[in-house]
């Protein structure tokens, strides 16, 4: 019997994906998976190395053999052995993103494959839908239905997930749960319904860490059936916000067999807006431009600002907000969306920017000409409208706020520290996020709650298998002693530099403390340990604590027509507390009720919510759509490290 441990196997979807691969291995006779123990047992004369390779091909890392004998080829970190291609030879050049208006029952042919694209002075290999990054923007009418034929010409199996849409379950794009993966060279046909107005997007749901980072995403604009649903605007501009990690003249390679950067997710060092590093926009004086913003990054939270123009928030994930409001900025976690009207009331040169507590990142330039926009919308821009359907929801929320939660879900992390048992010298413990925190005793960082990691006083560990972690902790100790680390993820400029006119662009600056006082990790300040972590050494979990105890795996069952109050707890008592964008697939939509007990001041229907470090968020889930659905953290690396589960919605009673 071959008995292996797969630490990231935390849902029925994982079991299906792993089982489908293992069953193809010659010599496998029976297969049994234990979700609680996260183990797989295989009988028959199969080669253990082939079984391990099959698990890796499904996108999961083999941790160890339960019986203690390591499987050949099993790894718990280190440098990737087999990576996806980065060569651009012979590839077509990426094209401009098209806007496609699709009528009822029209068929769209969506092809995904590799392209060459110019980014930050280098020509890099990316993946594209219909040749562009982002893929085509689809414009459809609320209540319509279209057909999408997807052909896979990439280098990995795929599906397409239609993010935020309450569509028929079998077209949700979850591999081994709602459909079989689309093999390379094959096609699959989706029928997509659009019941709700707003901004949505599409992306793969296999190895999202790789496929999304490489460019496979696109937007969907669902135009409302109600003619006055949105306030007046002169035109629409659709912008995706993304980042990519460029090293040398290529996007940093991805392992074929396992997800890396599991601790924090993969942060990029080059920012992309609508797929470009130097996007230039124009506007006329007095023009009202509607910005449709989607955060398509793996991990990065964006704080979007446009100094010198006036911004009005009018919508979010799934439609308009309860009360339109003037804002200075909009914070978007991965997969969140915002609809923002911008009034350019005077000519000049402006900049769309992303701000963190200590950096300003230029996103796009905006030239406002002295030509005057007609007709004038200045007067209507000053009007702050309310959404009657959400005003009606507000009247019902007092009882929900007072009621106990129906479900409680906790986000926690378990992070291995192999150096703790390998050190041959006196051990120093340090926080990768706050290098000034150094201790001779194990414990947690008083600033961020992260588990202190160990290294020998000389910054070394005992074995090759923990080389990356040991080196990183050595760098941390070095930073505490005033020595620089060799790789810094920072780019952009400090607010002080920006005010003095020293505004940089994409690249690197001196190391800085990203800061997590607001519960968001704006940057990856522990790059080396993050790069080395995999689902074998970093396990992210969603735990059902409804009954006051941990109940893995989560097994939620609802009925269409129900409303369910869910409490989401991002626990500080975790090896690495950090922010999580929590996403519920198309079983319904939800309203944020409260954050840390404070009622949400402005309602909007959502499918994704940012839970900051240590925060508790209450949501009201309006369950409408039967089927088997996913819930997960939308940091792709966290999802692959176990932060996901499936739940079931039964069909409601027929009226």
C-alpha positions as CSV (number, residue, x, y, z in Angstrom):
1,X,0.0,0.0,0.0
2,X,1.2,3.5,-0.8
3,X,0.0,6.0,1.9
4,X,0.8,9.7,1.3
5,X,-0.1,12.9,3.0
6,X,-1.3,15.9,1.0
7,X,-1.6,18.8,3.3
8,X,-3.5,21.0,0.9
9,X,-6.3,18.4,0.4
10,X,-9.1,20.1,2.2
11,X,-12.3,19.8,0.1
12,X,-14.2,17.3,-2.0
13,X,-12.9,19.2,-5.0
14,X,-9.3,18.4,-4.0
15,X,-10.2,14.7,-3.6
16,X,-11.8,14.7,-7.1
17,X,-8.8,16.4,-8.7
18,X,-6.2,14.2,-7.0
19,X,-8.2,11.0,-7.6
20,X,-8.7,11.8,-11.3
21,X,-4.9,12.0,-11.8
22,X,-3.9,9.0,-9.6
23,X,-6.5,6.7,-11.3
24,X,-4.6,7.1,-14.5
25,X,-1.3,5.8,-13.0
26,X,-0.6,2.2,-14.2
27,X,-0.9,-0.3,-11.4
28,X,-3.4,1.6,-9.2
29,X,-6.1,-0.8,-8.1
30,X,-8.0,1.0,-5.3
31,X,-7.8,4.5,-4.0
32,X,-9.1,5.9,-0.7
33,X,-8.9,9.5,0.5
34,X,-9.3,10.6,4.1
35,X,-10.2,14.3,4.2
36,X,-9.9,14.6,8.0
37,X,-6.4,13.2,7.9
38,X,-5.5,14.6,4.5
39,X,-4.1,11.3,3.4
40,X,-4.5,9.2,0.2
41,X,-4.1,5.4,0.3
42,X,-3.4,3.5,-2.9
43,X,-3.2,-0.3,-3.4
44,X,-1.8,-2.2,-6.3
45,X,1.7,-2.5,-8.0
46,X,1.9,1.2,-8.8
47,X,5.2,3.1,-8.7
48,X,5.2,5.4,-5.7
49,X,7.1,8.0,-7.7
50,X,4.4,7.9,-10.4
51,X,1.7,8.4,-7.8
52,X,3.6,11.4,-6.3
53,X,4.0,12.8,-9.8
54,X,0.3,12.4,-10.5
55,X,-0.6,14.4,-7.3
56,X,1.9,17.1,-8.4
57,X,0.3,17.2,-11.9
58,X,-3.0,17.9,-10.2
59,X,-1.4,21.0,-8.6
60,X,-0.8,19.6,-5.1
61,X,2.4,19.1,-3.2
62,X,3.1,15.6,-1.7
63,X,4.1,16.3,1.9
64,X,5.3,12.9,3.1
65,X,4.4,9.2,3.4
66,X,2.3,8.4,6.4
67,X,4.3,5.3,7.1
68,X,7.5,7.4,7.3
69,X,9.2,6.3,4.1
70,X,9.5,9.3,1.8
71,X,8.1,9.0,-1.7
72,X,10.7,9.4,-4.5
73,X,10.5,12.9,-5.7
74,X,8.4,14.2,-2.8
75,X,9.5,17.7,-1.9
76,X,8.7,20.2,0.9
77,X,10.0,23.4,-0.6
78,X,13.1,24.7,-2.4
79,X,13.7,25.7,-5.9
80,X,11.3,24.5,-8.6
81,X,12.5,21.4,-10.6
82,X,10.2,21.7,-13.5
83,X,8.8,25.1,-14.6
84,X,6.4,26.4,-17.2
85,X,7.9,27.8,-20.4
86,X,9.1,31.4,-20.4
87,X,10.6,31.5,-23.9
88,X,8.9,33.9,-26.4
89,X,10.4,32.6,-29.6
90,X,7.8,32.3,-32.4
91,X,4.9,33.7,-30.2
92,X,2.4,36.2,-31.7
93,X,2.5,39.7,-30.2
94,X,-0.3,40.5,-27.7
95,X,-3.0,42.6,-29.2
96,X,-5.2,45.4,-27.8
97,X,-8.2,44.4,-25.6
98,X,-11.4,44.5,-27.6
99,X,-14.9,45.4,-26.3
100,X,-17.4,42.9,-27.7
101,X,-21.1,43.6,-27.5
102,X,-23.0,40.3,-27.4
103,X,-26.7,40.0,-28.2
104,X,-29.1,37.4,-26.8
105,X,-28.0,33.8,-27.6
106,X,-24.9,35.0,-29.5
107,X,-21.9,32.7,-29.5
108,X,-18.4,33.9,-28.5
109,X,-15.3,31.9,-29.4
110,X,-12.7,32.3,-26.6
111,X,-9.3,30.9,-27.3
112,X,-6.5,30.9,-24.7
113,X,-2.8,30.6,-25.6
114,X,0.6,32.0,-25.2
115,X,1.6,35.5,-26.5
116,X,4.7,37.8,-26.3
117,X,4.0,41.1,-24.5
118,X,6.2,44.1,-23.8
119,X,6.3,44.8,-20.0
120,X,8.7,47.1,-18.2
121,X,11.3,47.1,-21.0
122,X,11.3,43.4,-21.5
123,X,9.4,41.1,-23.9
124,X,7.9,38.4,-21.8
125,X,5.8,35.3,-22.3
126,X,2.2,35.6,-21.1
127,X,-1.1,33.8,-21.6
128,X,-4.0,35.5,-23.2
129,X,-7.7,35.2,-24.1
130,X,-8.1,35.9,-27.8
131,X,-4.6,37.3,-28.0
132,X,-4.9,40.1,-25.5
133,X,-4.1,40.8,-21.8
134,X,-6.7,41.5,-20.4
135,X,-9.0,39.3,-22.6
136,X,-11.9,40.9,-24.4
137,X,-14.4,42.9,-22.4
138,X,-17.8,41.5,-22.8
139,X,-20.8,43.9,-22.9
140,X,-24.2,42.2,-22.4
141,X,-27.7,43.0,-21.3
142,X,-29.1,42.1,-17.9
143,X,-31.4,39.0,-18.3
144,X,-29.6,37.8,-21.5
145,X,-27.9,34.5,-22.1
146,X,-24.9,33.9,-24.4
147,X,-22.9,30.8,-25.5
148,X,-19.1,30.8,-25.0
149,X,-17.0,28.1,-26.7
150,X,-13.6,27.9,-25.0
151,X,-10.6,26.3,-26.8
152,X,-7.5,25.6,-24.8
153,X,-4.3,26.2,-26.7
154,X,-2.2,27.0,-23.6
155,X,0.2,24.7,-21.7
156,X,-2.1,23.5,-18.9
157,X,-5.6,22.1,-18.4
158,X,-8.1,24.8,-17.8
159,X,-11.7,25.9,-17.1
160,X,-13.3,29.3,-17.1
161,X,-15.0,30.6,-13.9
162,X,-17.5,33.4,-14.5
163,X,-16.7,35.4,-11.3
164,X,-19.7,36.8,-9.5
165,X,-22.4,35.6,-11.9
166,X,-25.4,33.7,-10.5
167,X,-25.4,31.3,-13.4
168,X,-26.4,27.6,-13.8
169,X,-24.1,25.5,-11.6
170,X,-22.7,23.2,-14.3
171,X,-21.2,26.2,-16.0
172,X,-19.4,27.7,-12.9
173,X,-16.0,26.4,-14.1
174,X,-14.9,24.4,-11.0
175,X,-12.8,21.5,-12.1
176,X,-13.9,18.0,-11.0
177,X,-16.9,19.5,-9.4
178,X,-19.0,21.2,-12.0
179,X,-17.0,20.0,-15.1
180,X,-14.0,18.1,-16.2
181,X,-10.9,20.2,-17.0
182,X,-10.5,21.2,-20.6
183,X,-7.3,19.4,-21.8
184,X,-4.8,21.2,-24.0
185,X,-6.1,21.1,-27.6
186,X,-9.8,20.6,-26.5
187,X,-12.9,22.8,-26.2
188,X,-15.8,23.2,-23.9
189,X,-19.1,25.2,-24.4
190,X,-20.6,27.3,-21.6
191,X,-24.1,28.9,-21.5
192,X,-23.8,32.0,-19.4
193,X,-26.7,33.9,-17.8
194,X,-26.6,37.5,-16.6
195,X,-29.3,38.0,-14.0
196,X,-27.7,41.0,-12.3
197,X,-26.3,44.3,-13.6
198,X,-22.8,45.4,-12.7
199,X,-19.2,44.5,-13.3
200,X,-18.0,40.9,-13.4
201,X,-14.9,39.0,-14.7
202,X,-13.8,35.7,-15.9
203,X,-10.6,33.7,-15.2
204,X,-9.4,30.0,-15.0
205,X,-10.0,27.9,-11.9
206,X,-7.0,25.6,-12.3
207,X,-3.6,26.8,-11.0
208,X,-4.9,30.3,-10.7
209,X,-1.5,31.3,-9.2
210,X,0.0,30.7,-12.6
211,X,-2.7,31.2,-15.1
212,X,-4.1,34.5,-13.7
213,X,-0.7,35.9,-13.1
214,X,0.3,35.2,-16.7
215,X,-2.7,37.2,-18.0
216,X,-5.8,35.0,-18.2
217,X,-8.6,37.4,-17.1
218,X,-11.2,39.6,-18.6
219,X,-14.1,41.8,-17.7
220,X,-17.9,41.5,-18.2
221,X,-20.1,44.6,-18.2
222,X,-23.8,43.7,-17.6
223,X,-25.9,46.7,-18.7
224,X,-29.0,47.2,-16.5
225,X,-32.5,46.7,-17.8
226,X,-33.5,49.8,-15.8
227,X,-32.6,52.8,-17.9
228,X,-31.8,55.1,-15.0
229,X,-30.0,52.5,-12.9
230,X,-26.7,54.4,-13.1
231,X,-26.2,58.2,-12.9
232,X,-25.3,60.0,-16.2
233,X,-21.7,59.7,-17.4
234,X,-20.1,60.7,-20.7
235,X,-18.3,57.4,-21.2
236,X,-17.0,54.2,-19.7
237,X,-13.4,53.1,-19.1
238,X,-12.7,49.5,-17.9
239,X,-9.5,49.1,-15.9
240,X,-8.0,45.9,-14.5
241,X,-5.5,46.4,-11.7
242,X,-2.7,43.8,-11.6
243,X,0.9,43.1,-10.8
244,X,3.5,40.7,-12.1
245,X,6.8,39.5,-10.8
246,X,9.5,40.3,-13.4
247,X,13.0,39.0,-12.8
248,X,15.6,39.6,-15.5
249,X,13.8,39.6,-18.9
250,X,11.0,37.3,-18.0
251,X,8.1,36.8,-15.6
252,X,9.6,34.8,-12.7
253,X,9.1,31.1,-13.5
254,X,6.3,28.9,-12.0
255,X,6.8,25.4,-10.9
256,X,4.6,22.9,-12.8
257,X,4.3,20.5,-9.8
258,X,3.5,22.8,-6.9
259,X,2.4,26.2,-5.8
260,X,5.0,28.4,-4.3
261,X,4.7,31.8,-2.4
262,X,2.1,30.0,-0.3
263,X,2.7,32.2,2.8
264,X,1.6,35.5,1.4
265,X,0.8,34.9,-2.2
266,X,2.9,36.1,-5.1
267,X,3.3,39.9,-5.1
268,X,4.5,41.5,-8.3
269,X,7.2,44.2,-8.7
270,X,5.6,45.6,-11.9
271,X,2.1,47.1,-11.8
272,X,-0.3,46.7,-14.7
273,X,-3.4,48.8,-15.5
274,X,-5.5,47.4,-18.3
275,X,-2.5,45.2,-19.0
276,X,-0.1,48.2,-19.5
277,X,2.8,49.6,-17.4
278,X,2.5,53.1,-18.9
279,X,-1.2,53.6,-19.6
280,X,-2.1,57.1,-20.8
281,X,-5.7,58.3,-20.6
282,X,-7.3,61.6,-21.8
283,X,-10.4,63.5,-20.7
284,X,-12.1,66.7,-21.6
285,X,-12.7,69.5,-19.1
286,X,-16.0,68.9,-17.3
287,X,-16.2,65.3,-18.5
288,X,-17.6,62.6,-16.2
289,X,-15.8,59.3,-16.9
290,X,-17.1,56.1,-15.3
291,X,-14.2,53.9,-14.2
292,X,-15.0,50.2,-13.9
293,X,-12.2,48.9,-11.6
294,X,-11.3,45.2,-11.0
295,X,-8.5,44.0,-8.8
296,X,-7.1,40.9,-10.7
297,X,-3.9,40.6,-8.7
298,X,-3.0,37.4,-6.8
299,X,-2.4,39.1,-3.4
300,X,-2.0,42.8,-3.7
301,X,-4.6,45.1,-2.2
302,X,-5.0,48.4,-4.2
303,X,-5.8,51.8,-2.7
304,X,-6.8,53.8,-5.8
305,X,-6.7,57.6,-5.9
306,X,-6.9,60.3,-8.5
307,X,-5.6,63.6,-7.0
308,X,-6.9,66.7,-8.8
309,X,-10.2,65.1,-9.9
310,X,-13.4,64.4,-8.0
311,X,-14.4,60.8,-7.4
312,X,-17.9,59.5,-6.6
313,X,-18.4,55.8,-5.6
314,X,-21.6,54.6,-7.4
315,X,-21.2,50.8,-7.4
316,X,-19.4,47.7,-6.2
317,X,-19.1,44.0,-6.9
318,X,-22.7,43.3,-8.1
319,X,-24.4,46.6,-8.8
320,X,-25.0,50.0,-7.4
321,X,-24.3,51.1,-3.8
322,X,-27.0,52.0,-1.3
323,X,-25.9,55.6,-1.2
324,X,-23.6,57.2,-3.7
325,X,-20.8,59.0,-2.0
326,X,-17.9,61.3,-2.8
327,X,-14.6,59.6,-1.9
328,X,-10.9,60.3,-1.9
329,X,-9.9,56.7,-2.5
330,X,-11.2,53.2,-3.2
331,X,-9.6,50.1,-1.5
332,X,-9.9,46.9,-3.5
333,X,-8.8,43.4,-2.5
334,X,-8.1,40.8,-5.1
335,X,-11.3,40.1,-7.1
336,X,-13.2,43.0,-5.6
337,X,-14.7,45.6,-8.0
338,X,-15.7,49.2,-7.8
339,X,-17.6,51.6,-10.1
340,X,-16.4,55.1,-9.7
341,X,-17.5,58.3,-11.5
342,X,-14.8,60.8,-12.0
343,X,-15.3,64.5,-12.8
344,X,-12.4,66.2,-14.4
345,X,-13.3,69.8,-13.7
346,X,-10.2,71.6,-15.0
347,X,-7.4,71.0,-17.6
348,X,-4.0,69.7,-16.6
349,X,-1.9,66.6,-16.1
350,X,-3.1,64.2,-13.4
351,X,-2.1,60.7,-12.3
352,X,-4.1,57.7,-11.2
353,X,-2.2,56.2,-8.3
354,X,-2.1,53.4,-5.7
355,X,-1.1,54.5,-2.2
356,X,0.2,52.4,0.7
357,X,1.1,53.9,4.1
358,X,4.6,54.6,2.9
359,X,4.6,54.5,-0.9
360,X,2.9,56.0,-3.9
361,X,2.8,53.9,-7.1
362,X,1.9,55.6,-10.4
363,X,-0.8,53.6,-12.2
364,X,-1.7,55.7,-15.2
365,X,-1.4,59.3,-16.5
366,X,-4.4,61.4,-17.3
367,X,-4.3,64.4,-19.6
368,X,-7.3,66.7,-19.2
369,X,-7.6,68.9,-22.3
370,X,-9.2,72.3,-22.4
371,X,-11.9,71.1,-24.7
372,X,-15.3,71.2,-22.9
373,X,-17.4,68.0,-22.6
374,X,-20.9,68.3,-23.8
375,X,-23.6,68.0,-22.6
376,X,-22.6,69.3,-19.2
377,X,-23.0,66.8,-16.4
378,X,-21.6,68.9,-13.6
379,X,-25.0,69.4,-12.0
380,X,-26.0,65.8,-12.0
381,X,-22.6,64.8,-10.7
382,X,-23.3,66.8,-7.5
383,X,-26.5,64.7,-6.8
384,X,-26.0,61.7,-4.5
385,X,-28.6,59.1,-5.3
386,X,-29.9,56.2,-3.3
387,X,-30.8,52.7,-4.5
388,X,-34.3,51.9,-3.4
389,X,-33.8,48.1,-3.4
390,X,-30.9,48.5,-0.9
391,X,-32.8,51.1,1.2
392,X,-35.5,48.4,1.6
393,X,-32.8,45.9,2.7
394,X,-31.5,48.4,5.3
395,X,-34.9,48.4,7.0
396,X,-34.6,44.6,7.6
397,X,-31.1,44.6,8.9
398,X,-31.6,45.5,12.5
399,X,-32.9,42.0,13.3
400,X,-30.0,40.4,11.4
401,X,-27.5,42.5,13.3
402,X,-28.9,41.5,16.6
403,X,-29.2,37.8,15.8
404,X,-26.4,35.3,16.4
405,X,-24.6,34.0,13.4
406,X,-25.9,30.9,11.7
407,X,-22.3,29.9,10.7
408,X,-18.9,30.9,12.0
409,X,-15.9,30.4,9.7
410,X,-12.3,31.0,11.0
411,X,-9.2,31.7,8.8
412,X,-6.0,30.3,10.3
413,X,-2.5,29.3,9.2
414,X,-0.1,26.6,10.2
415,X,3.5,27.4,9.1
416,X,6.3,24.8,9.4
417,X,9.6,26.0,10.9
418,X,11.9,23.2,9.9
419,X,15.0,25.2,11.0
420,X,13.8,24.8,14.6
421,X,14.9,21.2,14.6
422,X,17.9,21.6,12.3
423,X,20.0,24.4,13.9
424,X,23.5,23.4,15.1
425,X,24.3,26.8,16.7
426,X,22.5,28.9,19.2
427,X,19.1,29.8,17.8
428,X,17.7,33.3,17.1
429,X,14.0,33.9,16.5
430,X,12.9,36.7,14.3
431,X,9.8,38.1,12.6
432,X,10.1,38.1,8.8
433,X,7.7,41.1,8.6
434,X,9.3,43.2,11.4
435,X,13.1,42.6,11.4
436,X,13.6,44.6,14.5
437,X,11.8,42.0,16.5
438,X,14.4,39.4,17.5
439,X,14.3,37.0,20.4
440,X,16.2,34.1,21.9
441,X,12.9,32.4,22.7
442,X,10.1,31.1,20.3
443,X,6.9,33.1,20.3
444,X,4.9,35.6,18.2
445,X,5.7,39.0,16.9
446,X,4.0,41.6,19.2
447,X,3.4,43.9,16.1
448,X,1.7,41.5,13.7
449,X,1.1,38.3,15.5
450,X,3.2,36.2,13.1
451,X,5.1,33.2,14.5
452,X,8.8,34.0,15.0
453,X,11.0,31.9,12.7
454,X,14.2,30.4,13.8
455,X,17.8,30.4,12.4
456,X,21.2,29.8,13.8
457,X,23.0,32.9,15.1
458,X,25.0,32.8,11.9
459,X,21.9,32.8,9.8
460,X,22.3,29.2,8.7
461,X,20.2,26.1,9.1
462,X,21.3,22.5,9.1
463,X,20.1,21.0,5.8
464,X,19.5,21.7,2.2
465,X,15.8,21.2,2.4
466,X,15.4,24.2,4.6
467,X,18.0,26.3,2.9
468,X,15.6,29.0,1.7
469,X,13.9,29.5,5.0
470,X,17.2,29.6,6.8
471,X,18.7,32.1,4.5
472,X,15.7,34.3,4.7
473,X,15.7,34.3,8.5
474,X,19.4,35.1,8.3
475,X,18.5,38.1,6.2
476,X,15.9,39.1,8.8
477,X,18.5,38.9,11.5
478,X,20.9,40.9,9.3
479,X,18.3,43.6,8.8
480,X,17.9,43.8,12.6
481,X,21.6,44.5,12.7
482,X,21.4,47.1,10.0
483,X,22.5,45.0,7.0
484,X,20.4,45.2,3.8
485,X,18.7,42.2,2.3
486,X,19.6,41.3,-1.3
487,X,16.1,41.5,-2.7
488,X,13.6,44.2,-1.9
489,X,10.0,44.1,-3.3
490,X,9.5,47.8,-2.9
491,X,8.9,50.1,-5.8
492,X,7.2,53.4,-6.2
493,X,8.1,56.5,-4.1
494,X,7.5,57.7,-0.6
495,X,4.9,60.4,-0.1
496,X,7.7,62.8,0.9
497,X,9.6,62.1,-2.3
498,X,6.4,62.5,-4.3
499,X,5.8,65.9,-2.8
500,X,9.3,66.9,-3.6
501,X,8.9,65.9,-7.2
502,X,11.0,62.7,-7.1
503,X,8.4,60.4,-8.5
504,X,9.7,57.0,-9.7
505,X,8.1,54.2,-11.7
506,X,8.2,50.4,-11.7
507,X,11.5,49.1,-10.3
508,X,13.1,48.7,-6.8
509,X,13.9,51.1,-4.0
510,X,15.6,50.6,-0.7
511,X,13.9,48.2,1.7
512,X,11.1,49.6,3.7
513,X,8.7,48.3,6.3
514,X,5.4,47.7,4.5
515,X,3.4,48.2,7.7
516,X,0.4,46.1,8.8
517,X,-1.2,48.4,11.3
518,X,-4.3,48.7,9.2
519,X,-4.6,44.9,8.8
520,X,-3.4,44.8,5.2
521,X,0.0,43.5,4.0
522,X,0.6,46.1,1.3
523,X,3.9,44.5,0.2
524,X,5.8,41.3,0.5
525,X,8.6,42.1,2.9
526,X,9.6,38.5,3.5
527,X,10.2,37.6,-0.2
528,X,12.7,34.7,0.3
529,X,10.7,32.7,2.9
530,X,7.5,33.4,0.9
531,X,9.1,32.1,-2.3
532,X,10.1,28.9,-0.6
533,X,6.8,28.1,1.1
534,X,4.5,25.5,-0.5
535,X,1.3,23.8,0.6
536,X,3.5,21.3,2.3
537,X,5.1,23.8,4.6
538,X,2.3,26.4,4.8
539,X,-1.2,25.2,5.4
540,X,-4.1,27.7,5.2
541,X,-7.4,26.6,6.7
542,X,-11.0,27.6,6.8
543,X,-12.5,26.1,10.0
544,X,-16.2,25.7,10.8
545,X,-16.5,27.0,14.4
546,X,-20.3,27.3,14.4
547,X,-20.6,24.8,17.3
548,X,-17.7,26.2,19.2
549,X,-15.2,23.6,17.8
550,X,-13.2,23.0,14.7
551,X,-14.9,20.8,12.2
552,X,-12.8,20.2,9.2
553,X,-13.7,19.7,6.5
554,X,-16.5,22.4,6.3
555,X,-19.7,20.7,5.3
556,X,-22.4,23.4,4.8
557,X,-25.8,22.6,3.4
558,X,-28.3,25.3,2.5
559,X,-31.6,25.5,0.6
560,X,-32.3,28.0,-2.2
561,X,-34.5,30.8,-0.7
562,X,-32.7,30.9,2.6
563,X,-30.8,33.9,4.1
564,X,-27.9,32.9,6.3
565,X,-25.8,35.1,8.6
566,X,-22.1,34.1,8.4
567,X,-19.4,35.3,10.7
568,X,-16.0,35.4,9.1
569,X,-13.2,35.6,11.7
570,X,-9.6,36.3,10.6
571,X,-7.8,34.9,13.6
572,X,-4.8,36.6,15.2
573,X,-3.9,33.3,16.9
574,X,-2.4,32.0,13.7
575,X,1.2,31.4,12.5
576,X,0.8,34.1,9.9
577,X,-2.2,36.3,10.3
578,X,-2.8,38.4,7.1
579,X,-5.7,39.8,5.0
580,X,-7.9,37.5,3.0
581,X,-10.4,38.3,0.2
582,X,-13.2,35.7,0.9
583,X,-15.2,34.7,-2.2
584,X,-18.5,32.8,-2.5
585,X,-19.3,31.3,-5.9
586,X,-22.6,31.8,-7.7
587,X,-24.9,30.2,-5.1
588,X,-26.1,33.7,-4.3
589,X,-24.8,37.1,-3.2
590,X,-24.3,38.8,0.1
591,X,-24.4,42.0,2.0
592,X,-21.7,43.0,4.5
593,X,-23.6,43.5,7.8
594,X,-20.9,44.7,10.2
595,X,-17.1,44.8,10.7
596,X,-15.9,44.2,14.2
597,X,-19.5,44.8,15.4
598,X,-19.8,48.2,13.6
599,X,-22.7,48.2,11.1
600,X,-21.7,48.6,7.5
601,X,-22.6,52.2,6.5
602,X,-23.2,51.7,2.8
603,X,-24.7,48.4,1.5
604,X,-23.8,46.8,-1.8
605,X,-24.4,43.3,-3.1
606,X,-21.0,41.4,-3.1
607,X,-19.4,38.1,-3.9
608,X,-16.0,38.9,-2.4
609,X,-15.1,40.7,0.9
610,X,-11.8,41.8,2.3
611,X,-11.2,40.5,5.8
612,X,-8.3,42.4,7.4
613,X,-5.9,40.8,9.8
614,X,-7.6,40.2,13.1
615,X,-11.0,41.4,11.8
616,X,-14.4,39.8,12.2
617,X,-16.9,40.4,9.4
618,X,-20.6,39.5,9.4
619,X,-22.3,38.9,6.1
620,X,-25.9,38.1,5.1
621,X,-25.8,35.4,2.4
622,X,-28.9,35.5,0.1
623,X,-28.9,31.9,-1.1
624,X,-30.7,31.6,-4.5
625,X,-29.0,29.1,-6.7
626,X,-29.0,25.3,-6.3
627,X,-25.9,23.2,-6.9
628,X,-22.4,22.4,-5.4
629,X,-20.5,25.6,-5.0
630,X,-17.0,26.7,-3.9
631,X,-16.0,29.2,-1.2
632,X,-12.3,30.2,-0.9
633,X,-9.7,32.9,-0.3
634,X,-9.0,34.7,-3.6
635,X,-5.3,34.8,-2.9
636,X,-4.7,31.9,-5.3
637,X,-1.7,30.6,-3.3
638,X,-3.8,30.5,-0.1
639,X,-6.6,28.6,-1.9
640,X,-4.1,26.0,-3.2
641,X,-2.7,25.7,0.3
642,X,-6.1,24.6,1.6
643,X,-8.1,27.7,2.1
644,X,-11.2,26.5,0.3
645,X,-14.2,24.2,0.6
646,X,-17.4,23.2,-1.2
647,X,-20.9,23.6,0.0
648,X,-24.3,22.4,-1.2
649,X,-27.5,24.3,-2.0
650,X,-30.6,22.2,-2.4
651,X,-33.5,23.3,-4.6
652,X,-36.2,25.2,-2.7
653,X,-39.8,24.4,-2.5
654,X,-41.7,25.1,-5.8
655,X,-44.2,27.9,-5.2
